[in-house]
């Protein structure tokens, strides 16, 4: 079926409409967006609707999407965070990667794939989708549980493996048969070292002061981040390392800054939008008829990922002294492959190492495993109750790791999160801390964050009205969210900001109480109607206390 469009704009509009429609269907089926995007790519391709004809424009957006995605991987790889990984995260992560790659390679050979295809597919199967896992665990409010924190730990190990795999693949892709190959390899290695050196210097001397100035205008900070990702990706491609490695290094360059969480949250929606075009470009190069030939092989690999990956995590965690329930719940989180799997194999296709058949195979495995694992994670506790009688072999007589608190607790999760770190917010935070409560402050003003930290309080730079950022905060054990954001000249604008924070917090699964500040009683009534559990009136409260002091004859003390 050939749906011919009159212009590139009309073509993109049709693709976005198709993405919205399939996304709505996916939402009804409780599927993550990536499943709908893969389906859009297949339906828009030449074997179905054949919408895609503006190849260059789609490919450009796809490449920018990959650069932003890998930038967001790099920005999470802060050296302090990597050093803080517990033994269970490292052991489980490396064990799962080794198990999946070795046995995946052997299964590929047994199914008739050649050695190179088997290797590519095996490595692709080791990646799990951080985006999907974090979203599902967040929806279930399990990010801060023991199995949730362990899962996030070995996802970081997987991300490190992504970095190594991408760099190794770029180096392998240099090869050729001409006499200048050795010189080209030396040149690329030298360029790579120079790029890494530039990143180190940028981190050491430029990153913090530059981002602090840019953070005064959050939109400019985001624009700079995208520009840095694109510039490093272009530099990486010119150096022979590939756009993917360049994007990763750009993220690493900002990973140690205090604004990395805000940058990551702000770029999340852009990443999702641009990744749509990656899957469209991918689907445009696949033949659905040929995909049918790979169906049996895809099902075998899918069963291996859905069963084998959770099983090896369960075995490793049981041997480390964790209960079978913890191992089972953590293991289910790696029962799928990720968007990186498709990007990795697509790199192999572009280098001529594997054909479109391998890419189609991994695409099918992605559809099956992501769709199935979504339900597995959503109903993980029900599944555990079914399989618990058969899991005793994976548990030691004493779960000594959990009894001894072997997992790294780190900082206590905040009981109260305060948005707006002005004079009222700072005084409130100090008094709550003095009462022994764990408090986290959030402000979009870098100077306010610095002042808050100077008082010995925990603080994050971020926007209260940024849904991605708010969802990334440790909301699970918080009892209160307090908005003490200073009132703006236009009261309506401020009320809208408070309304947005209430909606975002509830949408992110926050089940605690919400308090906001107000100037007058009528405004307080409206805020209570839209969901505020407590409305604070700082001026009225202060005036009431002053009046009481005067009436009691304690003017001098006041």
C-alpha positions in Angstrom: 0.0 0.0 0.0 1.6 3.3 -1.1 0.3 6.4 0.7 1.9 9.2 -1.3 2.4 12.5 0.5 2.6 15.9 -1.2 5.3 17.2 1.0 7.7 16.3 3.8 5.6 18.2 6.2 2.5 16.3 5.3 4.5 13.0 5.6 5.7 13.9 9.1 2.2 15.0 10.1 0.8 11.6 9.0 3.6 9.8 10.9 2.8 11.7 14.0 -0.9 11.0 13.7 -0.1 7.3 13.3 2.2 7.4 16.3 -0.5 9.1 18.4 -3.1 6.5 17.4 -1.0 3.5 18.0 0.3 5.1 21.2 -3.3 5.4 22.5 -3.8 1.7 21.7 -0.6 0.9 23.5 -1.8 2.9 26.5 -5.0 0.9 26.7 -3.0 -2.3 26.6 -0.7 -0.9 29.3 2.3 -1.1 27.0 5.3 1.3 27.1 5.7 3.8 24.3 8.6 2.0 22.7 6.4 -0.9 21.6 4.0 1.5 19.9 7.0 3.3 18.2 8.3 0.0 16.9 4.9 -0.8 15.5 4.7 2.7 13.9 8.0 2.0 12.2 6.8 -1.4 10.8 3.5 0.0 9.7 5.0 3.1 8.0 7.5 1.0 6.1 7.3 -0.3 2.5 5.6 -3.5 3.4 2.6 -1.8 4.9 1.4 1.8 4.5 4.7 2.9 2.7 4.4 6.4 4.1 8.2 7.1 4.4 9.6 8.8 1.3 11.6 11.7 2.8 14.4 9.5 3.8 17.0 12.2 4.4 14.8 14.2 6.7 13.7 11.1 8.7 17.3 9.9 8.9 18.5 13.2 10.2 15.9 13.3 13.0 16.7 9.6 13.8 20.4 10.3 14.1 19.7 13.3 16.4 17.5 11.1 18.5 20.2 8.5 18.9 22.7 11.2 19.9 20.3 12.6 22.5 19.6 9.0 23.8 23.2 8.2 24.2 23.9 11.6 25.7 21.4 10.8 28.4 23.1 7.5 29.1 26.4 9.3 29.4 25.0 12.0 31.7 24.1 9.2 34.3 27.7 7.9 34.4 29.0 10.1 37.1 32.2 8.6 38.6 31.0 9.1 42.2 27.8 7.1 41.3 29.8 4.4 39.6 32.1 4.1 42.7 29.0 3.8 45.0 27.7 0.7 43.2 27.3 -2.1 45.7 28.8 -5.5 45.3 25.4 -7.1 44.5 24.8 -4.6 41.6 28.2 -5.2 40.1 28.2 -9.0 40.5 24.6 -9.4 39.3 25.1 -7.0 36.4 28.3 -8.6 35.1 26.9 -12.1 35.7 23.8 -11.4 33.7 25.8 -9.8 30.8 28.2 -12.8 30.7 25.4 -15.4 30.9 23.3 -13.7 28.2 26.1 -13.1 25.8 27.7 -16.5 26.1 24.5 -18.6 25.9 22.9 -16.2 23.4 25.9 -16.7 21.1 25.6 -20.5 21.4 21.9 -20.5 20.8 22.5 -18.3 17.7 25.0 -20.9 16.3 22.6 -23.7 17.1 19.8 -21.9 15.2 22.0 -21.6 12.1 23.2 -18.0 12.4 26.9 -17.4 11.4 29.4 -16.4 14.1 29.2 -12.7 13.5 25.4 -12.6 13.5 25.3 -14.7 16.6 27.7 -12.4 18.4 25.8 -9.3 17.5 22.5 -10.8 18.5 24.0 -12.2 21.8 25.4 -8.8 22.8 22.1 -7.1 21.8 20.2 -9.4 24.2 22.3 -8.3 27.2 20.8 -4.7 27.2 17.7 -4.0 29.3 15.6 -0.9 28.9 16.3 1.5 31.7 13.5 3.8 30.5 10.8 1.1 30.7 12.1 -0.4 34.0 12.3 3.0 35.8 8.8 4.0 34.5 7.2 0.7 35.6 8.8 0.6 39.0 8.0 4.3 39.6 4.3 3.6 38.7 4.3 0.8 41.3 6.2 3.0 43.8 9.0 0.4 44.0 12.0 2.4 43.0 13.1 2.7 46.6 12.5 -0.9 47.6 15.4 -3.2 48.0 14.8 -5.0 44.7 14.2 -1.7 42.9 17.5 -0.2 44.1 19.4 -3.4 43.2 17.8 -3.4 39.7 18.8 0.3 39.1 22.3 -0.7 40.2 22.8 -3.4 37.7 21.2 -1.3 35.0 24.1 1.1 35.5 26.5 -1.8 35.0 24.6 -2.5 31.8 25.0 1.1 30.7 28.7 0.8 31.3 28.7 -2.3 29.1 26.8 -0.2 26.4 29.7 2.3 26.5 32.3 -0.4 26.1 30.4 -2.2 23.3 29.8 1.0 21.3 33.5 1.9 21.5 34.6 -1.6 20.6 32.2 -1.7 17.7 33.5 1.7 16.4 37.1 0.4 16.6 36.2 -2.8 14.8 34.5 -0.9 12.1 37.7 0.8 11.1 39.1 -2.3 9.5 39.7 -2.6 5.8 41.9 -4.3 3.2 44.0 -1.3 2.0 47.5 -0.6 3.1 46.5 2.5 5.0 44.3 0.6 7.5 47.0 0.6 10.2 47.4 4.4 9.9 43.7 4.9 10.0 43.4 2.9 13.2 46.2 4.9 14.8 44.6 8.2 13.6 41.2 7.2 15.0 42.7 6.1 18.4 44.6 9.4 18.6 41.4 11.3 17.8 39.6 9.3 20.4 42.2 10.0 23.1 42.1 13.7 22.1 38.3 13.7 22.5 38.5 12.0 25.9 41.2 14.5 26.9 38.9 17.4 25.9 36.1 15.9 27.9 38.4 15.6 31.0 39.5 19.2 30.6 35.9 20.3 30.1 34.8 18.5 33.3 37.8 19.9 35.3 37.6 23.6 34.3 34.5 24.4 32.4 31.5 22.2 33.2 30.5 23.5 36.6 30.9 27.3 36.1 29.4 27.2 32.7 26.3 25.2 33.6 25.8 27.4 36.7 25.6 30.5 34.5 23.4 28.7 32.0 21.1 27.4 34.7 19.8 30.9 35.3 17.8 30.4 32.2 16.7 26.7 32.2 15.7 26.8 28.5 19.2 27.9 27.6 20.7 25.1 29.6 18.6 22.5 27.7 19.5 24.1 24.4 23.2 24.0 25.3 22.9 20.3 26.2 21.3 19.4 22.9 24.0 21.5 21.1 26.8 19.7 23.0 25.3 16.3 22.2 25.0 17.1 18.5 28.5 18.7 18.4 30.2 15.8 20.1 28.3 13.3 17.9 29.5 15.1 14.8 33.0 15.3 16.1 32.9 11.5 17.0 31.7 10.7 13.5 34.5 12.9 11.9 37.1 11.2 14.1 35.9 7.7 13.0 34.5 6.8 16.4 30.9 7.2 15.3 28.1 9.6 16.4 27.0 7.2 19.1 30.3 7.4 21.0 30.4 11.1 20.6 26.9 11.5 22.1 28.0 9.3 25.0 31.1 11.4 25.7 29.0 14.6 25.6 26.8 13.2 28.4 29.8 12.2 30.4 31.1 15.8 30.1 28.1 17.0 32.1 27.6 14.0 34.4 29.4 15.5 37.3 27.5 18.8 37.3 24.8 19.5 39.9 22.3 20.1 37.0 22.5 16.7 35.4 19.1 15.6 36.8 17.4 18.7 35.5 19.0 18.3 32.0 18.1 14.6 31.9 14.5 15.3 32.9 14.1 18.2 30.4 15.5 16.1 27.5 13.4 13.1 28.3 10.4 14.1 26.1 12.7 15.3 23.3 14.4 11.9 23.4 11.1 10.1 23.1 9.9 12.3 20.2 13.1 11.9 18.2 13.4 8.1 18.9 10.1 7.8 17.0 11.9 8.7 13.9 14.7 6.2 14.6 12.1 3.4 14.7 10.4 4.8 11.6 13.8 4.8 9.7 14.4 1.3 11.0 10.9 0.1 9.8 11.4 1.7 6.4 14.3 -0.6 5.8 12.6 -3.8 6.9 10.6 -6.2 4.8 7.7 -7.7 6.8 7.6 -10.8 4.5 11.2 -11.5 5.5 10.5 -10.9 9.2 8.0 -13.8 9.0 10.9 -16.1 8.1 12.7 -15.1 11.4 9.6 -15.7 13.6 10.7 -19.1 15.0 14.2 -17.9 15.8 12.8 -14.7 17.4 10.5 -16.7 19.6 13.4 -18.9 20.8 15.5 -15.9 21.6 12.5 -14.2 23.3 11.9 -17.2 25.6 15.6 -17.2 26.4 15.5 -13.5 27.5 12.1 -13.8 29.3 13.2 -16.9 31.3 17.0 -17.0 31.2 17.8 -13.4 32.3 15.5 -13.5 35.4 16.8 -16.9 36.2 20.5 -16.0 36.3 19.7 -12.9 38.4 17.8 -15.1 40.8 20.7 -17.6 41.0 23.3 -14.9 41.6 21.3 -13.0 44.2 20.5 -16.2 46.0 24.1 -17.1 46.2 24.9 -13.7 47.6 22.5 -14.2 50.4 19.2 -12.5 49.3 15.8 -13.9 49.7 14.1 -15.6 46.8 11.4 -12.9 46.6 14.0 -10.2 46.2 15.9 -12.1 43.6 12.7 -12.9 41.7 11.4 -9.4 41.7 14.8 -7.9 40.6 15.2 -10.6 38.0 11.9 -9.8 36.2 13.2 -6.3 35.5 15.8 -7.6 33.0 13.3 -9.8 31.1 13.4 -7.7 28.0 15.8 -6.1 25.5 16.1 -2.3 24.9 16.2 0.4 22.3 20.0 0.1 22.6 19.8 -3.4 21.3 18.3 -2.1 18.0 20.8 0.8 17.9 23.7 -1.6 18.4 22.6 -4.0 15.6 21.8 -1.0 13.4 25.4 0.1 13.8 26.5 -3.4 12.7 24.3 -3.1 9.6 25.8 0.3 8.7 29.3 -1.1 9.1 28.4 -4.1 6.9 29.0 -6.7 9.6 25.5 -8.1 9.5 22.5 -7.8 7.2 18.9 -6.5 7.6 17.9 -10.0 8.7 19.7 -9.7 12.0 18.1 -6.3 12.6 14.7 -7.6 11.8 15.3 -10.6 14.2 16.3 -8.3 17.1 13.3 -6.0 16.3 10.9 -9.0 16.7 12.6 -10.1 19.9 12.2 -6.5 21.2 8.5 -6.5 20.4 7.9 -9.8 22.1 10.1 -9.3 25.2 9.1 -5.7 25.9 5.4 -6.4 25.6 5.6 -9.6 27.7 7.9 -8.2 30.4 5.7 -5.2 30.9 3.0 -7.4 32.2 5.5 -9.5 34.1 6.8 -6.5 36.0 3.3 -5.0 36.5 2.0 -8.2 38.0 5.3 -9.3 39.6 3.9 -9.9 43.1 1.1 -12.1 41.7 3.6 -14.1 39.7 5.8 -14.5 42.7 3.0 -16.0 44.7 2.4 -18.5 41.9 6.1 -19.5 41.6 7.2 -19.2 45.2 6.8 -22.9 46.1 9.3 -23.8 43.3 11.9 -21.2 44.1 13.3 -22.5 47.4 16.3 -24.0 45.6 17.5 -20.4 44.8 17.5 -19.3 48.5 20.0 -20.0 51.2 18.8 -21.1 54.6 19.6 -17.6 55.9 19.2 -14.5 53.8 22.3 -13.1 55.5 22.7 -10.2 53.0 19.3 -8.8 53.9 19.6 -9.6 57.6 22.9 -7.7 57.8 21.7 -4.9 55.6 24.3 -5.6 53.0 22.7 -3.3 50.5 23.9 0.2 50.5 21.2 2.4 52.1 23.0 5.7 51.3 21.2 8.8 52.4 17.9 8.5 54.2 15.0 9.1 51.8 13.4 12.5 52.4 10.2 12.7 54.5 9.5 16.2 53.3 10.3 17.8 49.9 10.2 21.5 49.8 9.9 23.4 46.4 11.1 27.0 46.7 14.2 27.7 48.8 13.6 31.4 49.6 13.6 32.8 53.2 10.4 31.0 54.1 11.5 27.7 52.6 14.9 27.9 54.2 13.5 28.7 57.7 10.9 25.9 57.3 13.6 23.4 56.2 15.9 24.3 59.2 13.1 23.9 61.7 12.0 20.5 60.3 15.6 19.3 60.2 16.0 20.4 63.9 13.0 18.1 64.7 14.9 15.2 63.2 13.1 15.0 59.8 14.9 14.2 56.5 14.3 17.2 54.2 15.0 17.7 50.5 14.9 21.2 49.0 14.3 21.9 45.3 14.7 25.2 43.5 15.3 26.5 39.9 17.7 29.2 41.2 21.3 27.9 41.5 22.1 30.6 44.1 19.2 29.4 46.3 20.4 25.8 46.0 23.9 26.9 47.1 22.6 28.8 50.1 20.5 25.9 51.1 23.4 23.5 50.9 25.6 25.9 52.9 23.0 25.5 55.7 23.7 21.8 55.7 20.5 20.8 54.0 20.1 18.5 51.0 19.1 20.3 47.8 18.5 19.6 44.1 18.4 22.0 41.2 15.1 21.6 39.3 11.8 23.0 38.1 8.7 22.2 40.2 6.6 22.2 37.0 8.9 19.8 35.1 7.0 16.4 35.2 10.0 14.3 34.3 12.1 15.9 37.0 9.4 15.6 39.7 8.9 12.0 38.9 12.7 11.4 39.2 12.7 12.6 42.9 12.5 10.0 45.8 8.8 10.4 46.3 8.2 6.9 47.6 8.7 7.6 51.4 8.0 11.3 51.4 5.1 12.3 53.7 4.8 15.8 52.5 5.5 17.9 49.4 5.5 21.6 50.3 5.5 24.4 47.7 7.0 27.6 49.2 7.7 29.1 45.7 7.8 32.9 46.1 4.6 34.6 44.9 4.9 36.2 41.5 3.4 39.6 40.6 0.6 37.9 38.7 -1.2 35.8 41.2 -2.9 33.8 38.5 0.4 32.7 37.1 1.6 31.5 40.5 -1.7 29.7 41.2 -1.3 27.9 37.8 2.2 26.8 38.9 0.9 25.4 42.1 -1.9 23.7 40.4 0.6 22.1 38.0 2.8 20.9 40.8 -0.2 19.2 42.5 -1.2 17.5 39.2 2.4 16.4 38.5 3.0 15.0 42.0 -0.2 13.0 41.9 0.5 11.8 38.3 3.9 10.6 39.5 2.3 8.4 42.1 2.9 10.6 45.1 0.5 9.3 47.8 1.4 11.7 50.6 0.1 15.1 51.5 0.6 18.4 49.6 1.0 21.9 51.2 1.2 25.2 49.3 1.6 28.8 50.2 -1.0 31.5 49.7 -1.6 35.2 50.2 -5.3 35.4 51.0 -8.3 33.4 52.1 -10.1 33.3 48.8 -6.9 32.0 47.1 -6.5 29.5 49.8 -10.0 28.2 49.2 -9.4 27.7 45.5 -6.1 25.9 46.2 -7.9 23.5 48.6 -10.5 22.8 45.9 -7.8 21.7 43.4 -6.2 19.2 45.7 -4.0 21.0 48.3 -4.2 19.2 51.6 -2.8 22.1 53.6 -2.6 25.8 52.6 0.0 27.9 54.4 -0.5 31.6 54.8 2.9 32.9 55.9 1.9 36.6 56.3 -1.4 35.8 58.0 0.3 33.3 60.3 3.1 35.7 61.2 0.5 38.5 61.8 -1.5 36.2 64.1 1.5 35.3 66.1 2.5 39.0 66.4 -0.9 40.0 67.5 -1.0 37.2 70.2 2.4 38.4 71.4 1.2 42.0 71.7 -2.0 41.0 73.4 -0.1 38.9 75.9 2.2 41.9 76.7 5.3 40.3 75.2 6.1 43.0 72.7 9.7 43.3 73.9 10.3 39.6 73.4 8.8 39.7 69.9 
